[in-house]
């Protein structure tokens, strides 16, 4: 079992073994799903969207902000 402590500000670290096992990298988005009845949290990793767009599309209108806004809309639809 891996553990991490929550700070006074509600921050915590993701243990290195968890980051490695799930391929979590800087810029990735974590989607938190709470099951209040069972007192558990499920965390889904959403890979940083622009990382996979670089070099794939030759469109100067594609920016991190526009992709992030679209990703936020998609994530919110899932909740």
N, C-alpha and C positions, 0 to 999 in steps of 0.2 A: 504494500500500500504506500502510495506517495502522498505527502502532505505539504501544505503551504499555509502560512499565517496571514491573516487579514490585518492591514494596518489601520490606524485610527481614521484615515481618510477613505477606507474601504478598498484599498489597493492590495493586490497579492501578486506573487510571481507564479508563472506556470513552470513546474519542474522540468528540467532539461530532458528527462526521459520521456515525458509527455509530449513536449514540443517535437522531439525527434520522431517519436512513434507516429504522430499525426501530421508531421511535415509542416508544423506551424512556423511561419517566418514573419519578419517585420512587415507591417502593412496589411497582414491578413485580418479579416474581420471575424470576431467571435459572436455567434448568435446564441443568446442565453434563453433556455426554455425552463420554466419553473413548474414543478409539480408540487404545489403547496400541501396537498393531502399526504403525499408520501415523503415530503421534506427532502426532495432531491432536485438537482439541477442537471440538465442535459446541455452540453455545449457543442455547437456545430461550428466547424471551421469553414469559412468562406475565403478562398484564396484571393489575394489582392488582385483586383480585376485588370488594371492596366498592364501588369507584368506580362500577361498573355496576349495583349494587343500590340505590343511593341514589334514593329516590323511586319505585322500581319496586315495592317490596313494603312494605306497611304492617304490619310484624310487629316488635314491640319485642324479640322473642327473637333476631332476626338481629343479630349483632355481628361486629366485625372478627375477634375471636378464633375464633368458631365457623366463620366462612367460611374463615379461614386454616387451621384444622385440617382441614377438608374438602378444601381445595386441596392441603395437604400429603399427605393420604391418596391423592388422585388422582395426584399427581406421583410418589409412591413406587410406585404400582402400575405406572406406565409404565417404571420403571427395572427 
